[in-house]
Amino acid sequence: MESYGVNVQRFKVAENAKDAGVQAQELLNTIASELVVKAQILAGGRGKGKFSSGLQGGVHLTTKADEVSSLIKKMLGHTLTTKQTGKDGVIVKKVMIAEALDIERETYFAILMDRTFDGPVMVGSPAGGVDIEEVAKNSPDLIFKKPIDITVGITEDMALDMAANLDFDAEKRTEAARQIQNLYKLFIGVDATQVEINPFGETPDGRVVCFDAKMNFDDNSEFRQKQVFSMDDESETDPRETRAAACGLNYVGMDGNIGCLVNGAGLAMATMDIIDLYGGHPANFLDVGGGVQEHQVVEAIDIITSDPQVKAILINIFGGIVNCATVANGLITALQGIKLEVPLVVRLAGTNVDAARQILDNSNLPIVSASDLDDAAQKAVEMLMSESQ
């Protein structure tokens, strides 16, 4: 944001207490009278979080450089648990030290891709700093939308109109409009699908500052946005999700005991729902997609069976684009390389299903076939129950 001329709090990022003290003193000597120290993790609720060191809160204000060093010693290398991290928390490896600014007024501004308009739209509201969905629901007259012609961008007149809608007075309107235009340059420059600023605010001394931001990037732009994607920190991501993504699979771990391998996100959701209907609990969401290959099926099975919570596996494939025989061959290859210790139920339908069923039948492997999704879910839950008795 800073490199695109967007006004943000000036800051430093520290990875050890010694550097933090030096950086804090530099900020205090130049532009800041007070500092805010923020633990850097990929989760919200930091302010009310708790560290394993005993420190309360992942966000602190101070006017002393030596206090920054003391705080950071209690943050770095320690686990921070918030309402969004889960009970295990996250180890803090970096801390941001930024100038603390007072906010006199808060507004909301965002640029996002909108299917309704087949392109980018800017959205603004003078009611910032709060849940924008609630504002839209309770005060729709305070939400302003303007589609953007991607061949033209946000013109000065458009930006000034939005600044006026956000209730910036004449003195600050020009600067607010400039910030809006710079945010659009950022949006285009990094192939973003969303740039949301909340609050987009004013300070008592008249500065217009982006105090908090959420950004999403188009995954398809990774080949040209190497700098952006190189900042992806996988240390806080479930290693199974990282492994699956590297193989072109969509995986999300859950806390159930029936592993799921499905093609298509909608079918995966339906599969999890029907497992729950029959008294089971899904251990994961795993969508192998429409163009799945044998090696991806092998990887998917390996990921599922690596989860000690999994006590049964349900494979549900509807072959439209997917060739059922491809899945069957991948499944056989995977099972030949491991000792399967949990029940496995397979439901196949669609493209090349007869050949796929023949492959499974001839494998002499402990695979239970199901006629449809209902039958598959019932069998998986029943086998799970019998195994546990």
N, C-alpha and C positions, 0 to 999 in steps of 0.2 A: 504494500500500500504506500509506504513511504517513497519508494522509487518512482511511483506514478504521481507524486505531488499531492498525495492525500494527507491531510493533517491528522497525525496520531500523537499520542503521548511519546515523548522521547524516552528511549529505554536502552538497557543493556541486558544481555543474557549471560548468566554465570553458571559454571559447572563445578566451582569449588569456592570455599569461603574466602580464601586469600584474594582471588580475583574480584569477588563480590565486593569486598571492602574497598578496594581501589576504585572500582567502577562506581560505587555509591558515592565516594568522596568526589569523584570527577563530576558527577551530576549535580551534587550539592554546591560545588564550587562554580558551576557555570549557569545552569538554567533552573534548578529546582530548589525550593525551600523545604519541601517535604517529599518523601519517597513512598511508593507502594511496592511491596515485595510479594510476588505471586509465584507459587509453585506451578510448574508447567507440566500438566498431565492432560490427557485427552478425556476429560470428564468434567461435568459441572458440579456445582455445590461445594467448591473449594473453600469458600469463606467459612462454612460451618463444618468442615471436615476435621479429622483428628489424625495426628501423626503417631507412628509407633514409638517415637521419641518422647511422647507426652505433650508435645506442642499442640495447642488448640488452634485450628484455623489455618488454611493455606494461603490467606491473604492478610498482610499486615501493613500498617502505616507507621512510619518513623521519620525522625529528622536527624538521626545520628548514623554515621557510617559504621561505627563499631557495633551498633545494635543490629545492622544489616548482617554483618559477619556472624553474629551470635545466632540470629534467626536462621540463617542459611545452614549453619552446622546442625540445626535441629530438623532441617528439611531434606537436604541432599543425602541420598542413600537410605532414607527412612520411608516407610510405607505410609501413604496418605489414603485414608478411607473416607469416602463421601457417599451421599445417597445414590450416586450414579456409578460408583466403581464396583459395587458388590462388597461382600463382607471381607474379601481377601485384600482389597485395596490395591494401590499401584505404587511402585517404588519411584520416588522423585529423583530425576537425574539432571534436571535443569531448573533454574529459577530466573524469573524476570525481575529486574529492578527498574522501575519507571518513575518519571516525575508524577507526583500526585496532583491532580487538577480538580478544582471544585466545578460542579456543573450547575449552571444557573437555570437552564431550560433544556428539556429533552424532547427530541422529535424522532421520527422513524423514517428511514429511507432504504429502499432496496431496488436492485435491478435483477430481474430473473427471466428465465425462458418460460413462456406461457403458450401452451398449445392453442388456447382460445384465439390468440392473436398471431399464431404461427411465427413467433419470434420473441425478441426481448421486450419487456415492459418495465417501466419504472413505477414504483409504488411508494407513496409517501403518506405520512399522517403527522399532524401536529401533536398527537397524543403518543409520544415515544416513551421508552423506558419501561413499558409494561408489555404484557402478552398481546401481540398485535391481533391474534385470532379473536380475543375477547373484544377488542376495540371494533373489529369488523362486524362482530355479532351484535354488540350493543349500541354502537354508534357508527353505522355504515357511512353516514355523511362526513365522517372524519377520515375516510380512506379515499385517496386520490390515485387514479391509475391513468397512465398514458403510454400507449404502444409506441415503440421506437422503430423508425424505418432504418433497418440495418445498413442500407446503402448511404444514409445521411448521418446517422448518429443522433446524439442529443445536441440540438442547437442551443445557442445562447438564450433565445426567447423561451424555448421549452424549459431550460434549467431555471430561468428567472421565474417563470410561472409556477414551477414546482416549489421553489424557495418561498414564493408568496403564499402558496397553499400550506406550507409548513410554518407560516406566521413569523418568518424572519423579517425584522423591520428593515427599512430602506437602507440603513447604515450597514447592515450585515448581509443583505440579500445578494449583493454581487459576489461576495466571498463564498456564500453558501452555494450559489449557482456554479461558481468555478469548481468547488469541491464535487458537486454532482457530475459535472462534465469529466473531471479527472477520474471519478469512480467508474464512469462508463468506459473511459480509455483502459482502465485496469480490467474491467469486465471482458472487453474484447481482447486485450493484450495477453491475458493468461488463459483464454478459452474457458471462462467461468460459465456455469449454468445458474449461479446465484451469488450475488454480493449483497448481504444484508447488514445494515448498520443500525444498531439499536443499543444505546442512543446515539443519534446524530445531533450533537448538542452544542450549546453555547457556554462559554466560561464567563465569570463575572467581569473579566478584563476584555471581553468582546471577541474572543477567538471562536472560530467554528471548528469543532474537533469531532472525529469519528472515535468514539470511546470504546466501542465494542463491535466486533465484526464476526460474521459467519460466512464462509465461502465454500462453494462446491465447484469442482472442476469436471469438465467433460473427460471421461476416461479415454475416449477415442483420440484425445489430443496428446496423449503421453509421448508420442514419438517426437513432437515438436516443443513440448513443455517439460523438457528434461530437468530444468532447474526446479520447477514447482514439484514435480513428482519425486525428485531426489530427496525432498524434505519429509516424505512419508516415513513416519516412525513406527516400525513394525514391532518394537519392543513391548508395546502395550496391547498388541493384537493377539488373540488366540492363535498359537502356532499352527493349529489345524486349519484355521481360516486362511492364513498366509500360504500354507502348503496347497490348499485347494485352489486358491486364486491363481497361483503360479501354474496350475495345470488346467486352468480354464473352467473350474467348477465353482459353484456358489454354495458355501457351507456356513452355517451358523450353529454353534453348539448350544444345546439346551440341557435341562436338568432331568430329563426322563430316562427311560430304560429300553425303548424300542428304537433302534437305528433305522433311518429312512433313506432310501435312494430312489429318486423320482426324476422324471424329465418334465420340466416346466414348473414355473413358480406357482401357478394356480393349482396344478395337480398336487404339488407338494403341500400346499396349504390344506387342500381337501383331504389329503392322506393323513396329515397330522390331526385334523378335526375328527375323522372317523376313528382313528386310533383312540383318541380321547373319549369318543362316544361309547366305545366298548370297554372302557375302563383302563386303558393303557395310557402311557405318557411318552410322547416322542422325545428321543434323545438328541435329535438334530433336525435341521432343515438342510437337505442336500439336493440341489437341483443340478443335474448333469447337462442340462440344455438340449437343444435340438440337434446339434451336430456332433454328438458324443462319439468318441472313438474307443477302441478296445482298451488302450493304455489308460484312458481316463476312468473307465469302469474299474480297472485294476486298482488305480490310485484311490478312487472313491471307497472301495471295499476296505482297503488298507486303513484309510482314515477312520472309517466307522468302527472297525474292529479294534483300533488302537484306544478307543474310549472304554475304560473299565466299567463305566455305568451301563453300557449296552449289554442287555441280556437276551435280546432277540433282534432280528433284522427283517425288515419288510422292504422288498423291492417292488415298485409299482411303475411299470413302463407302458405308456400308450404310444405306439409307434405311428406317428404321422410322418414327420421328417425322419425321426429316429428309426433305424432298422433294428428290430427286435433281435435278430440273429447276431448283430454286432454286440449288443448288450450281453447276450447269452455267452458268446465266446469270451468276452472280457471277464465275465463272472467265473467261468470255468478256469481261466488262467489265474485269476486272483485266488480262488479256493485251492488250486493245486499248490500254491506257494505258501499257504498257511494251514495251521491246524484249527479248523473252525470249531469253536467250543460253545456256540449258541445256536438256537434254532433259526432257520432261514426260510422265509416264505416269499415266493415270487409270483407276481401276477403280471402277465404279458398280454398285450392286445395290439392289434394293428398290423403294420407293415412287416411281412415275413414272419408272422407269429408262429405258423406251423413248423417252419424250419427251426425256429428258436426253441420251441418246446421239445422237438426231437433232439436237439443238441443237449438240452438239460437232462432229458430222459436217458440218454446214452452215456451220461457222464458218471453214473454210479456214485454221485455225491449226495450228501444228506440235504436235498432241496425239496421243500414242500410246495407244490403248485397250488394256485388258487384260481378259481374261475372268474372272479371279478373283485373289485375293490372291497366290497362289503365282506365277501368271503375271506379275502386276504387279511383284513384287519381283525376279524374274529379269530382266525387261526393263529395269528401272531400273538394276540392277547392270551388266548387259551394255552398256547405252548409256553408262553412266558409264565403263566400261573402254575402250570404243571411242573416246570423246571424249578420254581421257587418252593414247591411243597416237599 
